[in-house]
């Protein structure tokens, strides 16, 4: 976590024009960060046929034909894929330094277990519908209930009673966890910048929620709603993202939205908030790690 502390202390660096190789169909595209650990170098195997993507701190994951693939750093074993993840996987997610897969309703986790984030509880070994990585925490959605394990800093793994039934979506960041219930956002964890103080507009009609380091996003009827830390304009939603948006994602200091195949980005002066030309059309999915952004172009 020393890299994270350095980022928090120094804030975003000056913007740099992303350098990205022109992708093939169904290709994974990565930009932002420094590529010190290869997190921006997508392997050739992911230039076609990819179904889903996820981003960790300095590693990326992709799902292709039911198999989990990855790139970037493997310092904590987050890219050492268990045998069970090489076929039949339904979904993937990434924490800062660990990885998750969902297969036949069972959560599979690997990588750093410093805080128990890969120690899957018995209740998450069957019947799970969705998964999410939240920094040093893992999240699962089962029969409308959010299950959380890992580092319980600021109560992240202490799921509030209202998120134990009727939940339709869950996600998280390093310091915050989220659920969507009856179209309203539920948030818990750190609230230093008001990131868990859900605005009235996000208490109904919400389809998706995402969190950055100290800010939060919700998608409601194609409109992005943002709240929390705005030191780098990460919650100043551009006009273009106020309608027609189909997906959202968030990194440490930046925010992403997908609209008509185009990635919109705003926030910090780092290059992940400056989208390369290759993600300005034809994109089908987006994901965000703390310092690297990802898109799937098909």
N, C-alpha and C positions, 0 to 999 in steps of 0.2 A: 504493500500500500504506500510505499515511499513516493512513487510516482504521483499518486493522487494528492498527497500532501504538498508536493512541490507545485502542482497545478493550482491548488487552492491558495497557496501563499503568493504566487506570482500573477495569477489571473491569466487571461488569454493573451497569446502573443499576436504579433501583427499578421494580417491576412496574407496568404500565399495562394497563388493560382494552382489549383489541383492539377496533377499530371496523371492522366488515366489513359490506358491503352483502349482503343476502340473495341467495344465488346461484340461478341457474336450473339445470336439469338439465345434467349434464356440464360444469359450470362450474369454472373455476380460482379458487381462493380463496387469498389471500395475507394474512399477518398478521405482526406483529413489525416490528422495525426502526423507522426514523423516517419512511420514505417521502420522504426528502429528494430522491431521484432518481426518484420514481415507481415504485419497486419494489413498492409495495403497491397500485398502481392498475392493476388488470387490465383490458385493453382489452375493449370490448364484443364484439369478434369471438370472444372466448374464453368466451362464455357458453353455448356448446353445441358438441357434436361433437368435443371434445378427447380425444385418445387417450393422451397422455403429457405429463409435466411435468418440469422440471429447474430448479434454482436456483443462481445464481452469487452473487458478493459483493453487488452491488446491481442485478442484473438477473435476470429470469426467462425461461424458454423453454417453449414448448408445441408439441406436434405435433398437427396437425389435418389430416386427409385427406392425409397425406403431405407436408404443408407445414410448415416451421418458422416460428413466430411468436414475438415477444418483447416485453418491456416493461422499463422501468427506465432505467438509464444506458447511454449509447452512447459514452462517452468514448474507448474504445479500439476502437470499431467492432464490439463484440461483438453488436450488434443490426443491423448492416448485413449482411443475409443474402445469401450468394452465390446466384447464379441456380440453381445445382444443388440448393439446399435448398428450392426452391419446389414440388417435386413428387417423389413416389416415395421419400421418406425413411422409414427403418424405425425409427430410434431417435435420441434426443438426449441430450446431457450438457452440463454447464457447469462451467468452472473459475472462478476468482475473477474474471478479466477477459477470458475468452475462451469461445467456444462450440464445440460439436462436434456433428456429425451423422453418421449411418451410413446409407449408401445403396448398395444392391447390393454390400455387402461392402467398400466403400471409406469411409475416414474423411475427412470434410471438416471443416476447422477454420478459424476466423476470429476476429478480435479482436486483443488484445495478443499480440505475438510477441517481447516483450522478452527472453525466455529460450528462444525457439525452440519454445514450446508449441503454435504453430499451423503449424509447419513439419513437416508429416506425412511420416514416413519412408517409403521405397519399400515396405517390408514391410507397412505398414498401408494400402496403397492397393488391396488386393484380399483377399478371403477372410476379412475380419474378422467376428467373430460378435457382439461387444459392445464398448461404449465406456464410459469414465468420465472425469470431470474431477476433478483433485486439486489444487486451488489453482492453482499456476503450472506444473502438469504435466498431460499428457494420457496416458490409458491406453487400450489396446486389447487385446482378447482374440482370439487367432487360433490355431486348431487346438490349443487348450489351453495356449498360451503367452502370457504377459503381455508386451506391448510398451509401453515408456514413453519419453516425450520431454518436454523442457522444462527447468526448473531442477533441477539435480542436487544440491540442498542436502541434506545428510545422506544422500546416496546414493539419493534417491528414484527416479531414472531408471536406477540400476544394479540391474536386476532380479536377485534371487538365483536361483541355479541351480534350486532346488526349485520356483520359480514359472515355469519355462520349459517345463513339460509337465504335462498332466493337470489343468490348472486349469479350473474350471467357472464362476467368478465373480471379478470384480475391482472395486475401488473405491478411493477415496483421499480425503485431506484435505490441508490446506496443508502439513503436515509428515510425513504418514504415508501409505503405500500398503499395499494389502491384496490377497490372493488367497485363494480357497477351493479346496482340493485334497483329494480323498478325504474331503470333509466336515470337514477341519481348516483353521483360519485360519493363513495365513502373513502376517506383517507386517514391514515394513521402513521405515527412515527414522529420525526423531527418537524417542528413548526416554526423555526426561528425566523424564516422569511415569509411565513403565512402560507406555505405550500400545502398544508393540510386543512386550511380554512377554505372550504369549498364555497365558491360564489353561488348566489341564488340561481344564476343562469345554468349552472352545471348540476342542479339537483333534480332535473327531469329531462327526459328525452335524449340522454347521452348513450352513444353506441360504443365508445372506446375511450380509454384513458391511458396516459403515459406520464412518466416523471423524469426530470433531469436531476442534477445534483440538489438544487434548492428551488426548483420551479416545477409546475404541473401543467398538463395539457388535457383537454377533453375534446372529443369530436361529437358534435350535436347537429344533426340534420345537414351535414356537409360543411359546417362552420367550426373553426378551431377557437376554443376558449382557453385562455392561459392566465395563470396567477402564480404568485410567489415572487422569488428574486428576479429583478429586472435590471441588474447592474450592467448587463451586456445586451440589453434589449431582447432577451430571449422570450419575454412574455408580451412584447409589442408585436402583435399579430399583424402581418401585412394584409393589405386590402384583398389581395388575390387569394388569401387563405380564409376568407370569411364566407365563402360559398363554394360548393362543388367539390369539396375535399372528400376523399374516400378512405384515407388512412393517415395516422400520425405516428411519430416516434420522437424520442428526445435523448440527447446526450447530456454531458455535464453542464455545458453553458450554452447549448444551442437547441433549436427545435426544427423538426422536419414535418412536412405534409406532402401527400401525394394527391395531385389533381390532374385528371385527364392525361395520365401517363407522364406527367412532369413532376419532378421533385422540387418543392419549395423549401428554402432554408433561411433561418434567421437566428441571430444571437451573436455569439462571440466572433472576434476578429480572426479566429483560426480558419484554416481552409475548409473545414467540414461545413461551414456556413456559406461557402462559396461553391456552388454546385458546378461540376464539370459539364461540358456540353453533352456528354454521353448520357446524362440522366435528365435531359430536358424534353425527352419524348420516349414513348414506348415502355416506360417502367410499370411493372405490375405489383411490386411490393417494396417496402422500405424497412430498414432496421437501423438502430443506433447503438453504438457503444459509447462509453464516456468520451473518447477522443477520436473515434473513427465512425464514419457514416457508411451505410451499405444500401445498395439498391439491387433489385432483380429485374432484368430487362428481358422481356420475352416477345 
